[in-house]
Amino acid sequence: MMSINILGIEIPDSRPVFLATLAVHVTAGTVSAFSGALAAFSRKQVGRHPRAGKVYLVGLATIFVTATIMAAMRWRYSWHLFVIACVAFGLGLLGLFARERQWHRWMTWHGSAMGMSYVTLLTGFYVDNGHQLPLWNRLPTIAFWLLPSVIGVPLIVWALARNHALPGRRPAHRAVV
C-alpha cells in the first residue's frame, strides 16, 4: 500500500478499488452534507424538508457502505472511522423510524437522532481529514472529535425548542378550532 497525494490531500492507499470506493464516498459525503443542512434549515413540512432528508439518508447509507469497504481494506488504521459511520447511519435510521412509525414524542426522537447523525457525519470528516485542512491543522486532535458536538448539540436543542419538540414545551399560541 502506497499513499498518494491528490490536490494536496494525502490519500493513504493507492489501490484502484480503494480509490474508486473513496471517490463514491467523497461524493456521498458532499451530497449528505448539503442535503442534511438543507433539511435542517427547511420548514418542517411536506416538500423540501422530507425530500432533502431522503437524499441525506441515501447519502448516509452510501457513506456507511463505502466506509465499511475502506475500513476492511485498512482495518488497523481505519476501524474507528467504521465505528463513526455505523453510529451516523444508525442514528439516521433511528430518526427515520421515529418519523415513519410516529413514536410517542416522535419529533423529539426524529430531530435529535437526525441532528446527531449529522454531527457524527461531520465528526468523521474532521477526524479523518482535520489534520490536512487549513486552520483545523493547527488544532489538537481532540478538537476533531469534540468540536462538531460542541457546536452541533446546542443547535439541535435550539431547533427542537423552536419546533416545540422538547418534552414539556408547548406552542406559545394555539390554533382556534
C-alpha positions as CSV (number, residue, x, y, z in Angstrom):
1,M,0.0,0.0,0.0
2,M,1.5,3.3,-1.1
3,S,-0.1,6.6,-0.3
4,I,-0.6,9.2,-3.0
5,N,-1.3,12.9,-3.0
6,I,-4.3,14.3,-4.8
7,L,-4.8,18.1,-4.8
8,G,-2.7,18.4,-1.7
9,I,-4.6,15.8,0.2
10,E,-2.7,12.7,1.3
11,I,-4.6,9.5,0.3
12,P,-3.4,6.6,2.4
13,D,-3.9,3.9,-0.2
14,S,-3.3,3.9,-4.0
15,R,-5.1,0.6,-4.8
16,P,-7.7,1.1,-7.6
17,V,-10.6,-0.4,-5.5
18,F,-9.8,1.9,-2.6
19,L,-9.6,4.9,-4.8
20,A,-12.9,4.1,-6.6
21,T,-14.6,3.5,-3.3
22,L,-13.1,6.7,-1.9
23,A,-14.5,8.7,-4.9
24,V,-18.0,7.4,-4.2
25,H,-17.5,8.0,-0.5
26,V,-16.5,11.6,-1.0
27,T,-19.4,12.3,-3.4
28,A,-21.9,10.7,-1.0
29,G,-20.4,12.8,1.9
30,T,-20.7,16.0,-0.1
31,V,-24.3,15.2,-1.1
32,S,-25.1,14.3,2.6
33,A,-23.5,17.4,4.0
34,F,-25.5,19.7,1.7
35,S,-28.8,17.8,1.8
36,G,-28.6,17.4,5.6
37,A,-28.1,21.1,6.0
38,L,-30.9,21.8,3.6
39,A,-33.3,19.5,5.6
40,A,-32.2,21.1,8.9
41,F,-32.8,24.7,7.7
42,S,-36.0,24.0,5.8
43,R,-39.5,24.4,7.2
44,K,-40.6,21.2,8.8
45,Q,-43.5,20.4,6.4
46,V,-44.3,18.5,3.3
47,G,-41.9,19.4,0.5
48,R,-38.3,20.4,0.8
49,H,-37.6,19.0,4.3
50,P,-38.6,15.4,3.7
51,R,-37.1,15.4,0.1
52,A,-33.8,16.6,1.4
53,G,-33.9,14.2,4.3
54,K,-34.4,11.3,1.9
55,V,-31.4,12.4,-0.1
56,Y,-29.4,12.7,3.1
57,L,-30.3,9.2,4.2
58,V,-29.4,7.7,0.8
59,G,-26.0,9.5,1.0
60,L,-25.6,8.3,4.6
61,A,-26.2,4.7,3.5
62,T,-23.7,5.1,0.8
63,I,-21.2,6.5,3.2
64,F,-21.8,3.6,5.5
65,V,-21.2,1.0,2.7
66,T,-18.1,2.7,1.4
67,A,-16.7,3.3,4.9
68,T,-17.2,-0.4,5.5
69,I,-15.3,-1.4,2.4
70,M,-12.4,1.1,3.0
71,A,-12.1,0.1,6.7
72,A,-12.0,-3.6,5.7
73,M,-9.1,-2.8,3.4
74,R,-7.2,-0.8,6.1
75,W,-8.8,-2.1,9.3
76,R,-5.7,-1.4,11.5
77,Y,-5.8,2.3,10.6
78,S,-9.5,2.9,9.9
79,W,-11.6,0.8,12.3
80,H,-12.6,3.9,14.2
81,L,-14.0,5.5,11.0
82,F,-16.1,2.4,10.5
83,V,-17.5,2.8,14.1
84,I,-18.3,6.5,13.3
85,A,-20.0,5.5,10.1
86,C,-22.1,2.9,12.0
87,V,-23.1,5.5,14.6
88,A,-24.1,8.1,12.0
89,F,-26.1,5.6,9.9
90,G,-27.7,4.1,13.0
91,L,-28.8,7.5,14.2
92,G,-30.1,8.4,10.7
93,L,-32.2,5.2,10.7
94,L,-33.5,5.9,14.2
95,G,-34.6,9.3,13.1
96,L,-36.3,7.8,10.1
97,F,-38.1,5.1,12.1
98,A,-39.3,7.6,14.7
99,R,-40.9,9.7,12.0
100,E,-42.4,6.8,10.0
101,R,-43.7,4.9,13.0
102,Q,-44.9,8.1,14.8
103,W,-43.4,7.1,18.1
104,H,-44.5,8.9,21.2
105,R,-42.7,12.3,21.0
106,W,-41.6,11.3,17.5
107,M,-40.5,14.9,16.7
108,T,-38.0,14.9,19.6
109,W,-36.7,11.4,18.6
110,H,-36.5,12.4,14.9
111,G,-34.9,15.8,15.4
112,S,-32.4,14.5,18.0
113,A,-31.4,11.4,16.0
114,M,-31.1,13.2,12.6
115,G,-29.2,16.1,14.2
116,M,-26.8,13.8,16.0
117,S,-26.4,11.8,12.8
118,Y,-25.3,15.0,11.0
119,V,-22.9,15.9,13.9
120,T,-21.4,12.4,13.7
121,L,-21.0,12.7,9.9
122,L,-19.0,15.9,10.5
123,T,-17.0,14.3,13.3
124,G,-16.0,11.5,10.9
125,F,-14.9,14.0,8.3
126,Y,-12.8,16.1,10.7
127,V,-11.3,13.1,12.5
128,D,-10.2,11.7,9.1
129,N,-9.2,15.0,7.4
130,G,-8.8,17.7,10.0
131,H,-5.0,17.4,10.2
132,Q,-4.9,18.2,6.4
133,L,-7.3,21.2,6.5
134,P,-6.1,24.8,6.8
135,L,-6.7,26.2,10.3
136,W,-8.0,22.9,11.5
137,N,-4.5,21.5,11.2
138,R,-3.5,23.9,14.0
139,L,-5.9,22.3,16.4
140,P,-5.2,19.4,18.7
141,T,-6.6,16.0,17.6
142,I,-9.2,16.0,20.4
143,A,-10.8,19.1,18.7
144,F,-11.7,17.0,15.6
145,W,-13.6,14.7,17.9
146,L,-15.3,17.3,20.1
147,L,-15.9,20.5,18.1
148,P,-18.8,19.2,15.9
149,S,-20.7,18.2,19.1
150,V,-19.8,21.4,21.0
151,I,-21.3,23.4,18.1
152,G,-24.0,20.9,17.0
153,V,-25.7,19.9,20.2
154,P,-26.7,23.4,21.2
155,L,-28.0,24.0,17.6
156,I,-30.1,20.7,17.9
157,V,-31.5,21.8,21.2
158,W,-32.4,25.2,19.8
159,A,-34.1,23.6,16.8
160,L,-36.1,21.3,18.9
161,A,-37.2,24.1,21.1
162,R,-38.1,26.3,18.1
163,N,-40.2,23.5,16.7
164,H,-41.8,22.7,20.0
165,A,-40.3,19.2,20.1
166,L,-38.8,19.4,23.6
167,P,-40.7,17.5,26.4
168,G,-42.8,19.8,28.4
169,R,-42.7,22.6,25.8
170,R,-46.0,23.8,24.3
171,P,-46.5,26.2,21.5
172,A,-46.9,29.8,22.6
173,H,-50.2,30.0,20.8
174,R,-52.9,27.5,20.0
175,A,-54.9,27.3,16.8
176,V,-58.6,28.2,17.2
177,V,-60.7,25.2,16.3
